[in-house]
Amino acid sequence: MSEETEDPPIVPARDVPDQSTPEAYDGGAGDTGISDAGAGDTDASIGESFARLYHDARVYAGAEADRQKLRARIVAAGVRDAAILGTVALTLLFAALVALLVGLILTLAPTLTPLGATGAVLGVTLLIALVLLLLAKARVDRMRKAVRG
């Protein structure tokens, strides 16, 4: 007896929806576009799957690049704002220091004469600056020793 075996009918693969936008992609909950019609469609389905995978990877990489650019812009804006605010604060601090020194001169002027008050305030200010510079030099020297080994 001769048994005739019929090949299964060739069924075209289902249409794959456009997944280029996040709204169109259902996250794998719906139609995957993979046909289970038979062995003849396996190659086409695998090819389509890899094409979708490649496309989705490109879309994801583009979205990730956009996200990183946004993060960089946010950080740059924060650094810019901090630099502006820090500069303004240092300017105001310098102005306050000048006002303090002028106030000291005016306060000491009746006691030491205006020239004596100016000399006293200048001398003390220079002495404080010298001490701070020596402390800074000591820190730099200590850092250099640590780096050299």
C-alpha positions, 0 to 999 in steps of 0.5 A, a space after each residue: 500500500 502506498 500511503 500518501 503523505 501530504 505536506 502541511 500547507 504553507 502558511 505565510 507568517 503573520 504580519 509583524 506590527 511596527 515596533 519602532 515606537 514604545 506605544 506600538 510595542 506591547 512588551 511581549 504580551 501579545 503577538 510576537 510575530 513568530 509563526 508556528 505554521 511549520 518548518 518552512 516558515 522557521 527560517 523566515 521567522 528566525 530572520 524576522 526575529 533577528 531583524 526585529 531584534 536588531 531594530 529594537 536594539 538600535 531604537 534602545 541604543 538611540 533612546 539610551 544615548 538621548 537619556 545620557 545626553 539629557 543627564 549630561 545637560 542636567 549636570 552641566 546646568 548644575 555645574 554652571 549654576 553652582 559656579 555662578 553662585 559660588 563666584 557671587 558668594 566669593 565676591 560678596 565675601 571679599 566685599 564684606 572683608 573690605 567693609 570689615 577692614 574699613 570699619 576697623 580703621 574707622 573704629 581705631 582712628 580716634 584711638 591710634 590716629 587714622 594713619 596708625 589705625 590703617 597701619 595696625 589693620 594692614 599689619 594684622 591683615 598681612 600677618 594673618 595672610 602670611 600664616 595662611 600662606 605658610 599653612 597652605 605651603 605645608 599642606 602642599 609639601 605634605 601632599 608632594 611627599 605622599 605622592 612621591 612615595 
